[in-house]
Amino acid sequence: MPDRRRFGRTPDTICILAVLTVVGAGLTVSRQVPPSVLGLVPEPLALVWSATFTASAGLSLAGVLWRDHLNGWGIELCGRIALACTCLAYFTALAGKASNWGSAIVVGLILAVGVASVWRMYQLLRRFDQFKADVLALRAMRQREGGGA
């Protein structure tokens, strides 16, 4: 299953997801929410967003590092769905509050993580479809060989 080694476990993916998880956990526990998010929603909702952002990054990381491929793909997919949503929402908040070009790196990185999560979801769904097709083909082959057993 080379897909996992080629696309899932790259050093930049692991580092970015780890940083988002650790820093996000620290910010959420200390009730620190980015001002760009607080400018759009009340603090309790901003804390929910922060916790979701952190948990989704952690879940994505857990899925990437999970030893069993099929379970890892499922765990990562769950995390990536939430991570894509929270990153794209954060990008919207940041882009709306950015006052100078110096913010472009942060805004761009958050957008990149969101877009990469959408792309990774596509890859994982494709991999699940391929796995299902392989299992069905194997089952059909065994039925032909075994006389329908």
DSSP file (Angstrom, degrees, kcal/mol; ACC not computed):
  #  RESIDUE AA STRUCTURE BP1 BP2  ACC     N-H-->O    O-->H-N    N-H-->O    O-->H-N    TCO  KAPPA ALPHA  PHI   PSI    X-CA   Y-CA   Z-CA
    1    1 A M    >>        0   0    0      0, 0.0     3,-1.0     0, 0.0     4,-0.6   0.000 360.0 360.0 360.0  74.3    0.0    0.0    0.0
    2    2 A P  H 3>  +     0   0    0      0, 0.0     4,-2.8     0, 0.0     5,-0.3   0.691 360.0  80.5 -68.4 -18.6    2.4    2.7   -1.2
    3    3 A D  H 3>>S+     0   0    0      1,-0.2     4,-2.7     2,-0.2     5,-0.8   0.893  91.3  51.7 -53.8 -41.6   -0.3    5.4   -1.1
    4    4 A R  I <>>S+     0   0    0     -3,-1.0     5,-1.6     1,-0.2     4,-1.0   0.900 113.3  42.3 -65.7 -42.0    0.2    5.8    2.6
    5    5 A R  I  <5S+     0   0    0     -4,-0.6    -1,-0.2     3,-0.2    -2,-0.2   0.887 119.0  44.7 -72.3 -37.9    4.0    6.2    2.4
    6    6 A R  I  <5S+     0   0    0     -4,-2.8    -2,-0.2     1,-0.1    -3,-0.2   0.894 132.0  12.6 -74.3 -40.9    3.8    8.5   -0.6
    7    7 A F  I  <5S+     0   0    0     -4,-2.7     3,-0.3    -5,-0.3    -3,-0.2   0.757 124.8  45.2-111.2 -30.4    1.0   10.8    0.4
    8    8 A G  I  <<S+     0   0    0     -4,-1.0    -3,-0.2    -5,-0.8     2,-0.1   0.873 107.6  44.9 -90.8 -38.6    0.2   10.4    4.1
    9    9 A R      < +     0   0    0     -5,-1.6    -1,-0.2    -4,-0.1    -2,-0.1  -0.216  69.7 142.8-108.2  44.1    3.4   10.3    6.1
   10   10 A T     >  -     0   0    0     -3,-0.3     4,-2.4    -2,-0.1     5,-0.2  -0.543  59.2-118.9 -79.2 150.5    5.5   13.1    4.7
   11   11 A P  H  > S+     0   0    0      0, 0.0     4,-2.6     0, 0.0     5,-0.2   0.874 113.6  51.6 -58.2 -38.4    7.6   15.0    7.3
   12   12 A D  H  > S+     0   0    0      2,-0.2     4,-2.7     1,-0.2     5,-0.3   0.901 109.6  49.9 -67.8 -37.7    5.8   18.3    6.5
   13   13 A T  H  > S+     0   0    0      2,-0.2     4,-2.4     1,-0.2     5,-0.3   0.946 113.7  45.0 -62.4 -48.0    2.4   16.7    7.0
   14   14 A I  H  X S+     0   0    0     -4,-2.4     4,-2.3     1,-0.2    -2,-0.2   0.920 115.9  46.7 -63.5 -44.1    3.4   15.2   10.3
   15   15 A C  H  X S+     0   0    0     -4,-2.6     4,-2.7    -5,-0.2     5,-0.2   0.927 113.8  46.8 -65.3 -45.6    5.0   18.4   11.5
   16   16 A I  H  X S+     0   0    0     -4,-2.7     4,-2.6    -5,-0.2     5,-0.2   0.938 115.0  45.7 -64.3 -45.9    2.2   20.7   10.5
   17   17 A L  H  X S+     0   0    0     -4,-2.4     4,-2.0    -5,-0.3    -1,-0.2   0.889 113.7  50.2 -64.6 -38.0   -0.5   18.5   12.1
   18   18 A A  H  X S+     0   0    0     -4,-2.3     4,-2.9    -5,-0.3     5,-0.3   0.928 111.9  46.9 -65.5 -44.7    1.6   18.1   15.2
   19   19 A V  H  X>S+     0   0    0     -4,-2.7     4,-2.6     1,-0.2     5,-0.5   0.927 112.1  50.1 -63.2 -44.8    2.1   21.8   15.6
   20   20 A L  H  X5S+     0   0    0     -4,-2.6     4,-1.5    -5,-0.2    -1,-0.2   0.892 114.6  45.9 -60.3 -38.7   -1.6   22.5   15.0
   21   21 A T  H  X5S+     0   0    0     -4,-2.0     4,-2.2    -5,-0.2    -2,-0.2   0.949 117.6  40.0 -69.8 -49.7   -2.5   19.9   17.6
   22   22 A V  H  X5S+     0   0    0     -4,-2.9     4,-2.2     2,-0.2    -2,-0.2   0.951 121.8  40.5 -68.2 -50.2    0.0   21.0   20.3
   23   23 A V  H  X5S+     0   0    0     -4,-2.6     4,-2.6    -5,-0.3     5,-0.2   0.920 116.0  51.5 -66.1 -42.5   -0.4   24.8   19.9
   24   24 A G  H  X<S+     0   0    0     -4,-1.5     4,-2.7    -5,-0.5    -1,-0.2   0.897 109.2  50.6 -60.9 -40.3   -4.2   24.5   19.4
   25   25 A A  H  X S+     0   0    0     -4,-2.2     4,-2.8     2,-0.2     5,-0.3   0.927 111.1  48.7 -63.1 -44.5   -4.5   22.5   22.6
   26   26 A G  H  X S+     0   0    0     -4,-2.2     4,-1.9     1,-0.2    -2,-0.2   0.918 114.3  45.3 -61.2 -43.6   -2.5   25.0   24.5
   27   27 A L  H  <>S+     0   0    0     -4,-2.6     5,-3.0     2,-0.2    -2,-0.2   0.903 114.4  48.1 -67.5 -40.9   -4.6   27.9   23.2
   28   28 A T  H ><5S+     0   0    0     -4,-2.7     3,-1.2    -5,-0.2    -2,-0.2   0.931 112.3  47.9 -66.9 -45.1   -7.9   26.1   23.8
   29   29 A V  H 3<5S+     0   0    0     -4,-2.8    -1,-0.2     1,-0.3    -2,-0.2   0.875 114.2  46.9 -63.7 -37.2   -7.0   25.1   27.3
   30   30 A S  T 3<5S-     0   0    0     -4,-1.9    -1,-0.3    -5,-0.3    -2,-0.2   0.399 113.2-121.4 -85.7   4.8   -5.8   28.6   28.1
   31   31 A R  T < 5 +     0   0    0     -3,-1.2     2,-0.6     1,-0.2    -3,-0.2   0.808  61.1 149.2  60.5  33.3   -9.0   30.0   26.5
   32   32 A Q      < +     0   0    0     -5,-3.0    -1,-0.2    -6,-0.2    -2,-0.1  -0.879  20.4 178.7 -98.2 120.5   -7.0   32.0   24.0
   33   33 A V        -     0   0    0     -2,-0.6    14,-0.1    -3,-0.1     5,-0.1  -0.958  37.6 -97.6-122.4 139.7   -8.8   32.5   20.7
   34   34 A P    >>  -     0   0    0      0, 0.0     4,-2.2     0, 0.0     3,-1.1  -0.267  28.4-128.4 -55.5 137.7   -7.5   34.4   17.7
   35   35 A P  H 3> S+     0   0    0      0, 0.0     4,-1.9     0, 0.0     5,-0.1   0.813 107.7  63.3 -57.8 -30.7   -8.9   38.0   17.6
   36   36 A S  H 34 S+     0   0    0      1,-0.2     4,-0.2     2,-0.2    60,-0.0   0.856 107.9  41.8 -64.4 -32.9   -9.9   37.4   14.0
   37   37 A V  H X> S+     0   0    0     -3,-1.1     4,-2.0     2,-0.2     3,-1.6   0.897 111.8  54.1 -78.1 -42.7  -12.3   34.6   15.1
   38   38 A L  H 3< S+     0   0    0     -4,-2.2    -2,-0.2     1,-0.3    -1,-0.2   0.786 100.5  62.7 -62.0 -26.4  -13.5   36.6   18.1
   39   39 A G  T 3< S+     0   0    0     -4,-1.9    -1,-0.3    -5,-0.2    -2,-0.2   0.690 112.0  36.2 -70.2 -17.2  -14.4   39.4   15.8
   40   40 A L  T <4 S+     0   0    0     -3,-1.6    -2,-0.2    -4,-0.2    -1,-0.2   0.750 123.4  23.7-105.5 -31.4  -16.9   37.2   14.0
   41   41 A V  S  < S-     0   0    0     -4,-2.0    -1,-0.2     1,-0.0     5,-0.0  -0.914  85.5 -90.7-136.3 159.1  -18.4   35.0   16.8
   42   42 A P     >  -     0   0    0      0, 0.0     4,-2.3     0, 0.0     3,-0.4  -0.260  47.0-102.9 -65.6 159.8  -19.0   35.1   20.5
   43   43 A E  H  > S+     0   0    0      1,-0.2     4,-2.5     2,-0.2     5,-0.2   0.869 118.0  54.3 -56.0 -44.4  -16.3   33.7   22.8
   44   44 A P  H  > S+     0   0    0      0, 0.0     4,-1.7     0, 0.0    -1,-0.2   0.916 112.5  44.2 -59.9 -39.9  -18.1   30.4   23.6
   45   45 A L  H  > S+     0   0    0     -3,-0.4     4,-2.4     2,-0.2    -2,-0.2   0.864 111.1  54.5 -70.0 -35.3  -18.5   29.6   19.9
   46   46 A A  H  X S+     0   0    0     -4,-2.3     4,-2.5     2,-0.2    -1,-0.2   0.878 107.4  50.6 -64.7 -37.4  -14.9   30.6   19.2
   47   47 A L  H  X S+     0   0    0     -4,-2.5     4,-2.6     2,-0.2    -1,-0.2   0.865 108.7  51.6 -68.1 -36.0  -13.7   28.2   21.9
   48   48 A V  H  X S+     0   0    0     -4,-1.7     4,-2.5    -5,-0.2    -2,-0.2   0.927 110.8  48.5 -64.0 -43.9  -15.8   25.4   20.3
   49   49 A W  H  X S+     0   0    0     -4,-2.4     4,-2.9     2,-0.2    -2,-0.2   0.934 111.9  49.6 -59.6 -45.4  -14.2   26.3   16.9
   50   50 A S  H  X S+     0   0    0     -4,-2.5     4,-2.4     1,-0.2    -2,-0.2   0.909 112.2  46.7 -61.6 -43.9  -10.7   26.2   18.6
   51   51 A A  H  X S+     0   0    0     -4,-2.6     4,-2.8     2,-0.2    -1,-0.2   0.894 113.9  48.4 -65.9 -39.7  -11.4   22.8   20.2
   52   52 A T  H  X S+     0   0    0     -4,-2.5     4,-2.6     2,-0.2     5,-0.2   0.916 111.1  50.4 -65.9 -43.3  -12.7   21.4   17.0
   53   53 A F  H  X S+     0   0    0     -4,-2.9     4,-1.9    -5,-0.2    -2,-0.2   0.926 114.8  44.0 -58.2 -47.3   -9.7   22.7   15.1
   54   54 A T  H  X S+     0   0    0     -4,-2.4     4,-2.4     2,-0.2    -2,-0.2   0.930 114.8  47.5 -65.7 -47.8   -7.4   21.2   17.6
   55   55 A A  H  X S+     0   0    0     -4,-2.8     4,-2.8     1,-0.2     5,-0.2   0.887 111.2  51.3 -63.3 -39.5   -9.2   17.8   17.8
   56   56 A S  H  X S+     0   0    0     -4,-2.6     4,-2.3     2,-0.2    27,-0.2   0.887 110.5  48.3 -68.3 -37.3   -9.4   17.5   14.0
   57   57 A A  H  X S+     0   0    0     -4,-1.9     4,-2.3    -5,-0.2    -2,-0.2   0.918 114.0  47.6 -65.4 -42.2   -5.7   18.2   13.6
   58   58 A G  H  X S+     0   0    0     -4,-2.4     4,-2.6     2,-0.2    -2,-0.2   0.894 112.3  48.7 -65.0 -40.9   -5.0   15.6   16.3
   59   59 A L  H  X S+     0   0    0     -4,-2.8     4,-2.4     2,-0.2    20,-0.2   0.904 111.1  50.2 -65.9 -41.7   -7.3   13.1   14.8
   60   60 A S  H  X S+     0   0    0     -4,-2.3     4,-2.2     2,-0.2    -2,-0.2   0.925 112.0  48.1 -61.1 -44.3   -5.8   13.6   11.3
   61   61 A L  H  X S+     0   0    0     -4,-2.3     4,-2.2     2,-0.2    -2,-0.2   0.915 110.0  51.8 -62.9 -43.7   -2.3   13.1   12.8
   62   62 A A  H  X S+     0   0    0     -4,-2.6     4,-1.1     1,-0.2    -1,-0.2   0.912 110.4  49.4 -59.5 -42.3   -3.4    9.9   14.7
   63   63 A G  H  < S+     0   0    0     -4,-2.4     3,-0.3     1,-0.2    -1,-0.2   0.891 109.6  51.1 -64.4 -39.8   -4.8    8.5   11.4
   64   64 A V  H  < S+     0   0    0     -4,-2.2    -1,-0.2     1,-0.2    -2,-0.2   0.894 116.8  40.3 -63.1 -39.5   -1.6    9.3    9.5
   65   65 A L  H  < S+     0   0    0     -4,-2.2    -1,-0.2    -5,-0.2    -2,-0.2   0.553  86.3 119.1 -88.5  -8.5    0.5    7.5   12.2
   66   66 A W     <  -     0   0    0     -4,-1.1     6,-0.1    -3,-0.3    -3,-0.0  -0.332  60.0-142.1 -62.3 137.1   -1.9    4.6   12.7
   67   67 A R  S    S+     0   0    0      5,-0.1     2,-0.5     4,-0.0    -1,-0.1   0.910  82.4  72.3 -70.7 -43.8   -0.3    1.3   11.9
   68   68 A D  S  > S-     0   0    0      1,-0.2     4,-2.6     2,-0.0     5,-0.2  -0.615  75.0-148.0 -78.0 124.6   -3.2   -0.5   10.3
   69   69 A H  H  > S+     0   0    0     -2,-0.5     4,-2.8     2,-0.2     5,-0.2   0.936  91.6  46.2 -60.3 -52.1   -3.9    1.1    6.9
   70   70 A L  H  > S+     0   0    0      1,-0.2     4,-1.9     2,-0.2    -1,-0.2   0.925 117.6  42.4 -62.7 -47.0   -7.7    0.7    6.7
   71   71 A N  H  > S+     0   0    0      1,-0.2     4,-2.7     2,-0.2     5,-0.2   0.900 113.9  53.5 -65.5 -39.7   -8.3    2.0   10.2
   72   72 A G  H  X S+     0   0    0     -4,-2.6     4,-2.9     1,-0.2     5,-0.2   0.908 107.4  50.5 -61.0 -42.4   -5.7    4.8    9.7
   73   73 A W  H  X S+     0   0    0     -4,-2.8     4,-2.6    -5,-0.2    -1,-0.2   0.916 111.8  48.2 -62.0 -42.2   -7.5    5.9    6.6
   74   74 A G  H  X S+     0   0    0     -4,-1.9     4,-2.1    -5,-0.2    -2,-0.2   0.924 113.8  45.7 -64.7 -44.6  -10.8    6.1    8.4
   75   75 A I  H  X S+     0   0    0     -4,-2.7     4,-2.1     2,-0.2   -12,-0.2   0.933 114.8  47.8 -63.8 -46.1   -9.4    8.0   11.3
   76   76 A E  H  X S+     0   0    0     -4,-2.9     4,-3.1    -5,-0.2    -2,-0.2   0.906 109.0  54.2 -63.2 -40.4   -7.6   10.4    9.1
   77   77 A L  H  X S+     0   0    0     -4,-2.6     4,-2.1    -5,-0.2    -1,-0.2   0.921 107.7  50.0 -60.4 -43.8  -10.6   10.9    6.9
   78   78 A C  H  X S+     0   0    0     -4,-2.1     4,-1.5     1,-0.2    -1,-0.2   0.929 114.6  44.6 -59.0 -45.4  -12.7   11.9    9.9
   79   79 A G  H  X S+     0   0    0     -4,-2.1     4,-2.7   -20,-0.2    -2,-0.2   0.901 111.2  53.1 -65.9 -40.8  -10.1   14.3   11.1
   80   80 A R  H  X S+     0   0    0     -4,-3.1     4,-2.7     2,-0.2     5,-0.2   0.847 103.7  56.4 -66.5 -34.4   -9.6   15.8    7.6
   81   81 A I  H  X S+     0   0    0     -4,-2.1     4,-1.8    -5,-0.2    -1,-0.2   0.963 114.7  38.1 -61.0 -50.6  -13.3   16.5    7.1
   82   82 A A  H  X S+     0   0    0     -4,-1.5     4,-2.7     1,-0.2     5,-0.2   0.881 115.6  53.7 -68.3 -37.7  -13.4   18.6   10.3
   83   83 A L  H  X S+     0   0    0     -4,-2.7     4,-2.7   -27,-0.2     5,-0.3   0.903 107.4  50.9 -65.1 -40.8   -9.9   20.1    9.6
   84   84 A A  H  X S+     0   0    0     -4,-2.7     4,-2.4     2,-0.2     5,-0.2   0.936 113.1  46.1 -60.7 -45.8  -10.9   21.3    6.1
   85   85 A C  H  X S+     0   0    0     -4,-1.8     4,-2.0    -5,-0.2    -2,-0.2   0.930 115.8  43.9 -64.1 -46.3  -14.0   23.0    7.5
   86   86 A T  H  X S+     0   0    0     -4,-2.7     4,-2.3     2,-0.2    -1,-0.2   0.886 115.2  48.8 -70.2 -37.0  -12.3   24.7   10.4
   87   87 A C  H  X S+     0   0    0     -4,-2.7     4,-2.9    -5,-0.2    -2,-0.2   0.922 112.3  47.4 -66.9 -43.2   -9.3   25.8    8.3
   88   88 A L  H  X S+     0   0    0     -4,-2.4     4,-1.8    -5,-0.3    -2,-0.2   0.865 113.2  48.8 -68.8 -33.6  -11.4   27.2    5.5
   89   89 A A  H  X S+     0   0    0     -4,-2.0     4,-2.1    -5,-0.2    -1,-0.2   0.907 112.7  48.3 -67.6 -41.0  -13.6   29.0    8.1
   90   90 A Y  H  X S+     0   0    0     -4,-2.3     4,-3.1     2,-0.2     5,-0.2   0.891 108.1  54.7 -65.9 -39.4  -10.4   30.4    9.8
   91   91 A F  H  X S+     0   0    0     -4,-2.9     4,-3.1     2,-0.2     5,-0.3   0.920 107.8  50.2 -58.1 -43.8   -9.1   31.5    6.4
   92   92 A T  H  X S+     0   0    0     -4,-1.8     4,-1.8     2,-0.2    -2,-0.2   0.919 112.4  46.8 -61.3 -43.8  -12.3   33.4    5.8
   93   93 A A  H  X S+     0   0    0     -4,-2.1     4,-1.2     2,-0.2    -2,-0.2   0.926 115.7  45.2 -64.3 -44.7  -11.9   35.1    9.3
   94   94 A L  H  X S+     0   0    0     -4,-3.1     4,-1.8     1,-0.2     3,-0.4   0.919 111.7  50.9 -66.7 -43.6   -8.2   35.9    8.7
   95   95 A A  H  < S+     0   0    0     -4,-3.1    -1,-0.2     1,-0.2    -2,-0.2   0.860 110.0  51.4 -63.6 -34.5   -8.7   37.2    5.2
   96   96 A G  H  < S+     0   0    0     -4,-1.8    -1,-0.2    -5,-0.3    -2,-0.2   0.782 117.6  37.8 -72.2 -26.4  -11.5   39.5    6.4
   97   97 A K  H  < S+     0   0    0     -4,-1.2    -2,-0.2    -3,-0.4    -1,-0.2   0.561  83.4 119.0-101.4 -11.2   -9.3   40.9    9.2
   98   98 A A     <  +     0   0    0     -4,-1.8     3,-0.1     1,-0.2    -3,-0.0  -0.364  34.8 179.0 -61.9 127.9   -6.0   41.1    7.4
   99   99 A S        +     0   0    0      1,-0.1     2,-0.3    -2,-0.1    -1,-0.2   0.552  61.1  20.3-109.3 -11.2   -4.9   44.7    7.3
  100  100 A N  S >  S-     0   0    0      1,-0.0     3,-1.4     0, 0.0    -1,-0.1  -0.957  81.4-101.3-151.3 169.9   -1.5   44.4    5.5
  101  101 A W  G >  S+     0   0    0     -2,-0.3     3,-1.6     1,-0.3     4,-0.3   0.651 106.9  79.7 -70.1 -14.6    0.5   42.0    3.3
  102  102 A G  G 3  S+     0   0    0      1,-0.3     3,-0.5     2,-0.1     4,-0.3   0.727  87.5  58.4 -64.3 -21.3    2.5   40.8    6.2
  103  103 A S  G <> S+     0   0    0     -3,-1.4     4,-2.6     1,-0.2     5,-0.3   0.534  79.5  93.1 -82.5  -7.1   -0.4   38.5    7.2
  104  104 A A  H <> S+     0   0    0     -3,-1.6     4,-2.7     1,-0.2    -1,-0.2   0.824  80.0  54.5 -61.1 -33.8   -0.3   36.8    3.8
  105  105 A I  H  > S+     0   0    0     -3,-0.5     4,-2.5    -4,-0.3    -1,-0.2   0.952 112.9  41.3 -66.2 -48.2    2.0   34.0    5.0
  106  106 A V  H  > S+     0   0    0     -4,-0.3     4,-2.3     2,-0.2     5,-0.2   0.936 117.6  47.4 -64.7 -46.8   -0.3   33.0    7.9
  107  107 A V  H  X S+     0   0    0     -4,-2.6     4,-2.2     1,-0.2    -2,-0.2   0.919 114.0  48.5 -60.6 -43.7   -3.4   33.4    5.8
  108  108 A G  H  X S+     0   0    0     -4,-2.7     4,-2.6    -5,-0.3    -1,-0.2   0.881 109.9  51.2 -65.3 -39.5   -1.9   31.4    3.0
  109  109 A L  H  X S+     0   0    0     -4,-2.5     4,-2.3     2,-0.2    -1,-0.2   0.908 110.6  47.9 -65.5 -41.8   -0.7   28.6    5.3
  110  110 A I  H  X S+     0   0    0     -4,-2.3     4,-2.1     2,-0.2    -2,-0.2   0.919 113.3  48.2 -65.6 -42.0   -4.1   28.2    6.8
  111  111 A L  H  X S+     0   0    0     -4,-2.2     4,-2.9    -5,-0.2     5,-0.2   0.917 110.4  52.9 -61.6 -42.4   -5.7   28.1    3.3
  112  112 A A  H  X S+     0   0    0     -4,-2.6     4,-2.8     1,-0.2    -2,-0.2   0.893 108.4  49.1 -62.0 -41.2   -3.1   25.6    2.2
  113  113 A V  H  X S+     0   0    0     -4,-2.3     4,-2.0     2,-0.2    -1,-0.2   0.908 113.2  48.1 -65.2 -40.8   -3.9   23.2    5.1
  114  114 A G  H  X S+     0   0    0     -4,-2.1     4,-1.9     2,-0.2    -2,-0.2   0.933 115.0  43.5 -63.8 -46.7   -7.6   23.5    4.3
  115  115 A V  H  X S+     0   0    0     -4,-2.9     4,-2.5     1,-0.2    -2,-0.2   0.903 113.3  52.1 -66.6 -41.1   -7.1   22.9    0.6
  116  116 A A  H  X S+     0   0    0     -4,-2.8     4,-2.6    -5,-0.2    -1,-0.2   0.865 107.9  52.7 -62.9 -35.4   -4.7   20.0    1.3
  117  117 A S  H  X S+     0   0    0     -4,-2.0     4,-2.2     2,-0.2    -1,-0.2   0.897 108.7  49.2 -67.3 -39.8   -7.2   18.5    3.6
  118  118 A V  H  X S+     0   0    0     -4,-1.9     4,-1.9     2,-0.2    -2,-0.2   0.934 113.3  47.2 -62.8 -45.1   -9.9   18.6    0.9
  119  119 A W  H  X S+     0   0    0     -4,-2.5     4,-2.2     1,-0.2    -2,-0.2   0.900 111.3  50.6 -63.6 -41.0   -7.4   17.0   -1.5
  120  120 A R  H  X S+     0   0    0     -4,-2.6     4,-2.7     2,-0.2    -1,-0.2   0.865 106.5  55.5 -66.5 -35.2   -6.4   14.3    1.0
  121  121 A M  H  X S+     0   0    0     -4,-2.2     4,-2.7     2,-0.2     5,-0.2   0.927 107.8  49.5 -60.2 -43.6  -10.1   13.5    1.6
  122  122 A Y  H  X S+     0   0    0     -4,-1.9     4,-2.3     1,-0.2    -2,-0.2   0.925 111.4  48.8 -59.6 -46.0  -10.4   12.9   -2.1
  123  123 A Q  H  X S+     0   0    0     -4,-2.2     4,-2.3     1,-0.2    -2,-0.2   0.909 112.5  47.8 -61.4 -42.5   -7.4   10.6   -2.1
  124  124 A L  H  X S+     0   0    0     -4,-2.7     4,-2.5     2,-0.2    -2,-0.2   0.906 111.1  49.6 -67.9 -41.0   -8.7    8.7    0.9
  125  125 A L  H  X S+     0   0    0     -4,-2.7     4,-2.2     2,-0.2    -1,-0.2   0.898 111.7  49.6 -64.2 -39.1  -12.1    8.2   -0.6
  126  126 A R  H  X S+     0   0    0     -4,-2.3     4,-2.3    -5,-0.2    -2,-0.2   0.903 110.3  50.8 -63.0 -41.7  -10.5    7.0   -3.8
  127  127 A R  H  X S+     0   0    0     -4,-2.3     4,-2.6     2,-0.2    -2,-0.2   0.898 109.0  51.1 -64.5 -41.5   -8.4    4.6   -1.8
  128  128 A F  H  X S+     0   0    0     -4,-2.5     4,-2.5     2,-0.2    -1,-0.2   0.911 110.2  49.9 -61.7 -42.3  -11.5    3.3    0.0
  129  129 A D  H  X S+     0   0    0     -4,-2.2     4,-2.4     2,-0.2    -2,-0.2   0.912 111.8  47.9 -61.8 -42.7  -13.2    2.7   -3.4
  130  130 A Q  H  X S+     0   0    0     -4,-2.3     4,-2.5     2,-0.2    -2,-0.2   0.903 111.2  50.6 -65.2 -40.9  -10.2    0.9   -4.7
  131  131 A F  H  X S+     0   0    0     -4,-2.6     4,-2.4     2,-0.2    -2,-0.2   0.923 110.9  49.0 -62.1 -44.7  -10.0   -1.3   -1.6
  132  132 A K  H  X S+     0   0    0     -4,-2.5     4,-2.5     1,-0.2    -2,-0.2   0.917 111.4  49.3 -61.1 -44.5  -13.7   -2.1   -1.9
  133  133 A A  H  X S+     0   0    0     -4,-2.4     4,-2.4     1,-0.2    -1,-0.2   0.899 111.1  50.2 -62.6 -40.6  -13.2   -3.0   -5.6
  134  134 A D  H  X S+     0   0    0     -4,-2.5     4,-2.4     2,-0.2    -2,-0.2   0.908 111.2  48.1 -64.3 -42.3  -10.2   -5.2   -4.7
  135  135 A V  H  X S+     0   0    0     -4,-2.4     4,-2.5     2,-0.2    -2,-0.2   0.920 112.8  48.2 -65.4 -43.6  -12.2   -7.0   -2.0
  136  136 A L  H  X S+     0   0    0     -4,-2.5     4,-2.4     2,-0.2    -2,-0.2   0.891 112.0  49.5 -64.7 -39.0  -15.1   -7.6   -4.3
  137  137 A A  H  X S+     0   0    0     -4,-2.4     4,-2.3     2,-0.2    -2,-0.2   0.909 111.9  48.4 -65.7 -41.4  -12.8   -8.9   -7.1
  138  138 A L  H  X S+     0   0    0     -4,-2.4     4,-2.5     2,-0.2    -2,-0.2   0.907 111.5  50.1 -63.9 -42.4  -11.1  -11.3   -4.6
  139  139 A R  H  X S+     0   0    0     -4,-2.5     4,-2.1     2,-0.2    -2,-0.2   0.919 111.3  48.2 -62.6 -43.9  -14.5  -12.5   -3.3
  140  140 A A  H  X S+     0   0    0     -4,-2.4     4,-2.1     2,-0.2    -2,-0.2   0.901 111.4  50.6 -63.7 -40.9  -15.7  -13.1   -6.9
  141  141 A M  H  X S+     0   0    0     -4,-2.3     4,-2.3     1,-0.2    -2,-0.2   0.908 110.8  48.6 -64.2 -42.3  -12.4  -15.0   -7.8
  142  142 A R  H  X S+     0   0    0     -4,-2.5     4,-2.6     1,-0.2     7,-0.3   0.867 109.8  52.3 -66.3 -36.0  -12.7  -17.2   -4.7
  143  143 A Q  H  X>S+     0   0    0     -4,-2.1     5,-3.4     2,-0.2     4,-0.6   0.895 110.1  48.2 -67.1 -39.2  -16.4  -18.0   -5.5
  144  144 A R  H  <5S+     0   0    0     -4,-2.1     3,-0.4     3,-0.2    -2,-0.2   0.910 116.5  43.6 -65.8 -41.9  -15.4  -19.0   -9.0
  145  145 A E  H  <5S+     0   0    0     -4,-2.3    -2,-0.2     1,-0.2    -1,-0.2   0.862 118.0  43.6 -70.7 -36.6  -12.6  -21.2   -7.7
  146  146 A G  H  <5S-     0   0    0     -4,-2.6    -1,-0.2    -5,-0.2    -2,-0.2   0.379 115.1-107.6 -94.2   4.7  -14.5  -22.7   -4.9
  147  147 A G  T  <5S-     0   0    0     -4,-0.6    -3,-0.2    -3,-0.4    -4,-0.1   0.848  80.6 -45.3  74.3  33.2  -17.7  -23.4   -6.8
  148  148 A G      <       0   0    0     -5,-3.4    -1,-0.2    -6,-0.2    -5,-0.2   0.541 360.0 360.0  92.2   6.5  -19.8  -20.7   -5.1
  149  149 A A              0   0    0     -6,-0.3    -6,-0.1    -7,-0.3    -2,-0.1   0.480 360.0 360.0 -77.4 360.0  -18.7  -21.3   -1.5
